[in-house]
Amino acid sequence: MAEEIQEAVQIIRVAYDGIDIAMKIGSGTLSQVKKAFDLIVALLDHEKLAGKTNMRKLLLKGGDLQVLQFATEDLKQVEKLAKKYGILYSALPDINKKDGMGEILFHTEAVPRVNMMLQILKTGRIDTIDDYLKNGDEKELDKVFSVLKGHKKGNGNLHTETLSEQDKTDRLSNDLFEKAGLYAVEKADISVEEIREKFNITIEQAGEVLDKLENTGVLKKTEEGRYQPVIDKNEFMERITRYKEISGRVQAVSQAHNKNLLDISISKKLIAEENDHAVKTRIPGTWGENARYLWIEKEKVTEIHSGKSILTSLDSGKEYKLYSSDNRVAGTMNGGQLYENHYDRVEAEVRKRHAEVKKKAEEQKRLAAAEKKAAEVTGKLSASAVGRHLP
């Protein structure tokens, strides 16, 4: 029986989030396979939040994945060579900080190119995923899972970091409403099961979103329990636009009444990357290896200064996660401290320049008024003098 189990777990092949995960497990036990699968799923979820797709792209290629292990100090060279040879890879968490080695996951088809990299690096080797896990420290692996699962729950969510749990639920619900609605209005009729399969959700979620679309006048339910569109695609998109505008106004009013909000302006030069939901901005006063970044939701951003800067706000009573360049949580800081230590100095300079410009403009205005008055006086004196000399 043990041999049969061993034979059965040589390959992980599980459908997850629309992806067929296939990966060789050299001599792994069932427990090792579970750990490998849990890690891959956690990394996929993390990528979904971080806006990256390397792991997903690797899995979508099908076939087998392998691990390249190399000296941590060679990381920059590995990244450079991978780019040079066109190797798609996904960085793996460091679960053994004592061995001085780093790991990346790559597709087996790239083995010849990875071997060329190894010849240049002089050190390193190709391993399997279970070699990587066996070499790891159990406590470090637990920490990794804790961080990744925390991100999945929203504790480090890059897109919804400043949202409450209810807001997150509402956003997911609204996204599904829009996508399912758009899909449904382009069909003659549709069923709960079709929505479930299309969006990889539960039958209950599919039923709820279709009922919501019916209640808002987008669909009508037939006697057979199917749903038919009442409006066309253009009408639906117009309705979605109106919903978003109303939602934006409500949020603006809510923010206006929040006394804890501190307005900040950020130069677009400080934007390091962005995705559909958020922008990653370098925190002023941090550079190089010590650079720290803040992810800000796009819906909380307004362009100013002819598009050269963005305006947003910090909540003085909130703890914000600070990220490193590779999107790892590098610490936290209170919104008030962030403002005082990093953004207030920028704002102070802006205010100072604004005050100087304003002072200069007022001075010019006063000079112009004085010159005008002097001209008027001179004009009156000249007229008077002319009057006295008239016969």
VMD Tcl script that draws the C-alpha trace (Angstrom):
set ca {
  {0.00 0.00 0.00}
  {2.83 2.39 0.91}
  {4.44 1.71 -2.48}
  {1.16 2.43 -4.27}
  {0.81 5.75 -2.43}
  {4.43 6.57 -3.23}
  {3.78 5.83 -6.91}
  {0.58 7.88 -6.92}
  {2.17 11.02 -5.52}
  {5.04 11.25 -7.98}
  {3.17 14.06 -9.69}
  {1.00 16.78 -8.20}
  {-1.92 17.26 -10.55}
  {-4.69 19.33 -9.05}
  {-7.05 21.80 -10.69}
  {-6.87 25.09 -8.82}
  {-8.26 28.45 -9.90}
  {-8.57 27.23 -13.46}
  {-4.98 25.89 -13.54}
  {-3.91 22.26 -13.82}
  {-0.91 22.03 -11.48}
  {1.55 19.33 -12.52}
  {4.87 18.90 -10.75}
  {7.22 15.99 -10.14}
  {7.94 15.06 -6.55}
  {11.16 13.06 -6.63}
  {10.92 10.85 -3.54}
  {8.38 12.85 -1.59}
  {5.96 11.43 0.91}
  {2.28 12.24 0.90}
  {2.98 14.85 3.58}
  {5.69 16.39 1.37}
  {3.30 16.54 -1.57}
  {0.72 18.35 0.55}
  {3.33 20.90 1.65}
  {4.40 21.46 -1.95}
  {0.85 21.94 -3.11}
  {0.02 24.25 -0.18}
  {3.09 26.36 -0.99}
  {2.22 26.65 -4.69}
  {-1.38 27.60 -3.90}
  {-0.24 30.17 -1.30}
  {2.21 31.70 -3.79}
  {-0.52 31.82 -6.44}
  {-2.86 33.62 -4.05}
  {-0.06 36.02 -3.10}
  {0.69 36.75 -6.76}
  {-2.99 37.45 -7.36}
  {-2.86 40.13 -4.65}
  {0.49 41.51 -5.72}
  {-0.52 41.78 -9.37}
  {2.20 39.39 -10.58}
  {1.61 36.34 -12.79}
  {4.95 34.48 -13.05}
  {3.83 31.44 -11.06}
  {0.53 31.29 -12.92}
  {2.31 31.55 -16.29}
  {4.66 28.74 -15.32}
  {1.76 26.49 -14.32}
  {-0.23 27.33 -17.43}
  {2.69 26.08 -19.55}
  {1.90 22.57 -18.28}
  {4.46 19.83 -17.81}
  {7.02 19.81 -15.01}
  {8.64 22.52 -12.91}
  {12.07 22.39 -11.28}
  {14.10 24.39 -8.80}
  {17.40 26.18 -9.40}
  {19.43 26.57 -6.21}
  {22.25 29.15 -6.18}
  {24.33 31.21 -3.75}
  {22.22 34.07 -2.36}
  {24.99 36.53 -3.27}
  {24.48 35.59 -6.95}
  {20.82 36.66 -6.98}
  {21.39 39.77 -9.11}
  {23.43 37.79 -11.61}
  {20.77 35.04 -11.73}
  {18.10 37.65 -12.48}
  {20.29 39.21 -15.17}
  {21.10 35.87 -16.82}
  {17.48 34.69 -16.66}
  {16.47 37.85 -18.50}
  {19.29 37.40 -21.02}
  {18.31 33.78 -21.80}
  {14.57 34.44 -21.70}
  {13.87 32.14 -18.74}
  {10.50 32.61 -17.05}
  {10.83 31.95 -13.32}
  {9.17 32.56 -9.99}
  {11.24 33.35 -6.90}
  {10.76 30.94 -4.01}
  {10.78 32.08 -0.36}
  {14.04 31.59 1.54}
  {13.16 28.79 3.99}
  {16.73 28.07 5.07}
  {18.52 31.30 5.91}
  {21.54 29.44 7.32}
  {22.68 27.72 4.11}
  {23.28 30.97 2.17}
  {21.34 29.66 -0.81}
  {18.42 31.07 -2.79}
  {15.96 29.29 -5.09}
  {13.79 30.00 -8.10}
  {11.16 27.82 -9.77}
  {11.38 27.34 -13.55}
  {9.85 25.17 -16.30}
  {11.69 21.99 -17.34}
  {11.82 23.18 -20.96}
  {14.36 25.80 -19.82}
  {16.83 23.23 -18.40}
  {19.38 23.66 -21.26}
  {19.41 27.44 -20.70}
  {19.60 27.01 -16.92}
  {22.64 24.73 -17.41}
  {24.27 27.55 -19.39}
  {23.60 29.82 -16.42}
  {25.20 27.30 -14.05}
  {28.36 27.22 -16.18}
  {28.66 30.99 -15.79}
  {27.76 30.99 -12.09}
  {30.24 28.16 -11.36}
  {28.06 27.12 -8.39}
  {24.48 25.96 -7.93}
  {22.38 22.99 -9.00}
  {18.98 21.93 -10.31}
  {16.69 20.35 -7.68}
  {13.10 19.18 -7.35}
  {10.47 20.92 -5.25}
  {10.73 18.28 -2.50}
  {14.53 18.78 -2.35}
  {13.79 22.45 -1.74}
  {11.27 21.62 1.01}
  {13.49 18.98 2.65}
  {16.36 21.46 2.79}
  {14.14 24.05 4.45}
  {13.81 24.82 8.13}
  {10.38 23.85 9.46}
  {10.04 27.05 11.49}
  {10.97 29.24 8.51}
  {8.47 27.36 6.34}
  {5.76 27.94 8.95}
  {6.62 31.66 8.95}
  {6.31 31.76 5.16}
  {2.92 30.05 5.27}
  {1.82 32.43 8.02}
  {2.78 35.50 5.95}
  {1.27 34.17 2.71}
  {-1.95 33.08 4.37}
  {-2.11 36.42 6.14}
  {-1.96 38.09 2.73}
  {-4.75 35.86 1.52}
  {-6.93 36.96 4.42}
  {-6.19 40.57 3.60}
  {-3.63 41.35 6.32}
  {-1.07 42.20 3.70}
  {-3.40 42.58 0.75}
  {-1.80 45.05 -1.59}
  {-5.07 46.06 -3.23}
  {-7.35 46.24 -0.22}
  {-4.91 47.16 2.53}
  {-6.90 50.19 3.59}
  {-10.29 48.49 3.35}
  {-12.38 47.00 6.12}
  {-13.41 43.35 5.85}
  {-16.88 44.47 4.78}
  {-15.40 46.72 2.10}
  {-13.35 43.81 0.76}
  {-16.45 41.62 0.58}
  {-18.36 44.41 -1.15}
  {-15.59 44.92 -3.70}
  {-15.45 41.21 -4.58}
  {-19.23 41.17 -4.84}
  {-19.25 44.25 -7.10}
  {-16.52 42.84 -9.35}
  {-18.44 39.60 -9.74}
  {-21.68 41.52 -10.36}
  {-20.06 43.46 -13.21}
  {-18.29 40.49 -14.82}
  {-21.23 38.10 -14.48}
  {-23.65 40.78 -15.67}
  {-21.56 41.56 -18.75}
  {-21.34 37.85 -19.55}
  {-25.08 37.29 -19.00}
  {-26.38 40.19 -21.13}
  {-24.47 38.85 -24.12}
  {-26.30 35.49 -23.84}
  {-29.84 34.67 -24.92}
  {-30.34 32.97 -21.58}
  {-28.13 31.54 -18.87}
  {-28.23 29.21 -15.88}
  {-26.77 29.25 -12.38}
  {-24.55 26.31 -13.32}
  {-23.08 28.18 -16.31}
  {-22.14 31.15 -14.09}
  {-20.64 28.78 -11.52}
  {-18.42 27.13 -14.15}
  {-17.52 30.37 -15.93}
  {-16.30 32.20 -12.82}
  {-15.15 29.21 -10.75}
  {-17.41 30.04 -7.79}
  {-19.82 28.07 -5.63}
  {-23.37 27.35 -6.74}
  {-24.62 29.56 -3.87}
  {-22.49 32.52 -5.05}
  {-23.68 32.02 -8.64}
  {-27.31 32.00 -7.49}
  {-26.80 35.14 -5.40}
  {-25.22 37.16 -8.20}
  {-27.94 36.16 -10.69}
  {-30.66 37.06 -8.17}
  {-28.95 40.44 -7.67}
  {-28.89 40.99 -11.43}
  {-32.59 40.10 -11.56}
  {-33.48 42.44 -8.67}
  {-31.67 45.35 -10.34}
  {-33.55 44.86 -13.60}
  {-30.69 43.42 -15.64}
  {-32.09 39.90 -16.00}
  {-35.46 38.19 -15.68}
  {-35.99 34.67 -14.37}
  {-37.95 32.22 -16.50}
  {-40.33 29.55 -15.23}
  {-37.63 26.99 -16.04}
  {-35.27 28.71 -13.58}
  {-33.00 30.21 -16.25}
  {-32.17 33.91 -16.66}
  {-32.65 36.13 -19.70}
  {-31.29 39.67 -20.29}
  {-33.69 42.59 -20.10}
  {-31.17 45.22 -21.24}
  {-28.31 45.13 -23.75}
  {-24.56 45.42 -23.15}
  {-24.40 49.21 -23.66}
  {-27.24 49.85 -21.20}
  {-25.61 47.56 -18.66}
  {-22.23 49.34 -18.92}
  {-23.94 52.73 -18.58}
  {-25.63 51.47 -15.43}
  {-22.31 50.18 -14.03}
  {-20.72 53.58 -14.74}
  {-23.52 55.33 -12.84}
  {-23.11 52.92 -9.90}
  {-19.39 53.70 -9.75}
  {-19.98 57.45 -9.90}
  {-22.48 57.25 -7.04}
  {-20.09 55.04 -5.07}
  {-17.29 57.57 -5.65}
  {-19.43 60.44 -4.38}
  {-20.42 58.49 -1.27}
  {-16.76 57.71 -0.58}
  {-15.75 61.36 -1.12}
  {-18.40 62.53 1.36}
  {-17.29 59.88 3.84}
  {-13.66 60.98 3.58}
  {-14.58 64.63 3.94}
  {-16.09 63.85 7.34}
  {-13.09 61.82 8.49}
  {-11.02 64.17 10.65}
  {-8.13 61.66 10.79}
  {-7.29 62.01 7.10}
  {-4.09 63.87 6.20}
  {-3.82 64.98 2.57}
  {-0.53 64.23 0.83}
  {0.73 64.83 -2.70}
  {3.14 62.38 -4.32}
  {5.25 63.02 -7.41}
  {4.63 60.45 -10.13}
  {8.41 59.95 -10.20}
  {7.96 58.01 -6.95}
  {5.60 55.44 -8.53}
  {7.54 52.16 -8.78}
  {4.81 49.95 -10.28}
  {1.07 49.60 -10.55}
  {-1.69 47.14 -11.35}
  {-5.41 47.37 -12.04}
  {-6.24 48.27 -8.44}
  {-3.29 50.07 -6.85}
  {-0.06 52.01 -7.30}
  {3.17 51.26 -5.47}
  {4.92 54.48 -4.40}
  {8.35 54.92 -2.84}
  {8.17 56.62 0.53}
  {10.10 59.94 0.46}
  {13.37 59.82 2.38}
  {14.01 56.10 1.73}
  {16.52 54.93 -0.91}
  {18.46 51.96 -2.24}
  {18.27 48.75 -0.22}
  {16.45 50.63 2.53}
  {13.78 51.95 0.18}
  {10.26 51.37 1.49}
  {7.06 51.46 -0.50}
  {3.38 52.10 0.12}
  {0.61 50.54 -1.97}
  {-2.27 52.99 -2.51}
  {-5.62 52.07 -4.02}
  {-6.31 53.81 -7.32}
  {-9.80 54.74 -6.27}
  {-8.27 56.89 -3.50}
  {-5.95 58.73 -5.92}
  {-6.55 61.97 -7.83}
  {-4.16 63.42 -10.41}
  {-2.99 67.01 -9.79}
  {-0.39 69.46 -11.17}
  {-1.30 68.62 -14.80}
  {-0.87 64.90 -14.12}
  {2.63 65.22 -12.67}
  {1.54 64.30 -9.13}
  {-1.17 62.37 -7.35}
  {-3.21 63.50 -4.37}
  {-4.29 61.01 -1.71}
  {-4.54 60.84 2.07}
  {-3.23 58.97 5.10}
  {-5.35 57.97 8.08}
  {-3.45 59.22 11.14}
  {-4.88 56.43 13.30}
  {-4.14 53.53 10.94}
  {-1.16 51.16 10.83}
  {0.20 50.96 7.27}
  {2.32 48.11 5.94}
  {5.62 49.19 4.41}
  {6.94 47.03 1.57}
  {10.41 46.30 0.23}
  {11.20 46.50 -3.49}
  {10.22 42.82 -3.92}
  {6.85 43.38 -2.19}
  {7.72 41.74 1.10}
  {6.28 43.34 4.22}
  {9.26 45.18 5.74}
  {7.50 46.77 8.70}
  {4.57 48.96 9.69}
  {4.11 52.62 10.57}
  {1.28 54.69 11.93}
  {-0.30 57.08 9.42}
  {0.49 60.07 11.61}
  {4.15 59.05 11.89}
  {4.35 58.41 8.14}
  {3.04 61.90 7.50}
  {5.34 63.64 10.00}
  {8.49 61.66 9.21}
  {8.20 61.45 5.43}
  {5.36 63.30 3.75}
  {4.98 66.39 5.92}
  {8.48 67.53 4.97}
  {7.50 67.28 1.31}
  {4.25 69.08 2.00}
  {6.15 71.72 4.03}
  {8.44 72.38 1.06}
  {5.41 72.64 -1.23}
  {3.74 75.01 1.24}
  {6.97 77.02 1.54}
  {7.33 77.36 -2.22}
  {3.66 78.21 -2.50}
  {4.01 80.88 0.22}
  {7.07 82.35 -1.55}
  {5.28 82.46 -4.89}
  {2.19 83.95 -3.22}
  {4.34 86.56 -1.40}
  {6.11 87.46 -4.63}
  {2.79 87.74 -6.48}
  {1.37 89.97 -3.74}
  {4.51 92.14 -3.80}
  {4.23 92.52 -7.57}
  {0.55 93.35 -7.13}
  {1.41 96.03 -4.55}
  {4.12 97.47 -6.81}
  {1.76 97.52 -9.75}
  {-0.88 99.28 -7.60}
  {1.70 101.79 -6.36}
  {2.91 102.45 -9.90}
  {-0.66 102.93 -11.06}
  {-1.39 105.31 -8.19}
  {1.82 107.23 -8.88}
  {0.88 107.47 -12.54}
  {-2.57 108.77 -11.61}
  {-1.05 111.39 -9.26}
  {1.46 112.42 -11.92}
  {-1.34 112.72 -14.41}
  {-3.40 114.93 -12.11}
  {-0.38 117.18 -11.36}
  {0.37 117.52 -15.05}
  {-3.25 118.43 -15.77}
  {-3.22 121.00 -12.96}
  {0.00 122.56 -14.22}
  {-1.39 122.81 -17.72}
  {-4.53 124.42 -16.30}
  {-2.53 127.15 -14.53}
  {-0.70 128.15 -17.70}
  {-3.79 128.44 -19.82}
  {-4.73 132.08 -20.75}
}
mol new
graphics top color blue
foreach p $ca { graphics top sphere $p radius 0.5 }
foreach p [lrange $ca 0 end-1] q [lrange $ca 1 end] { graphics top cylinder $p $q radius 0.2 }
display resetview
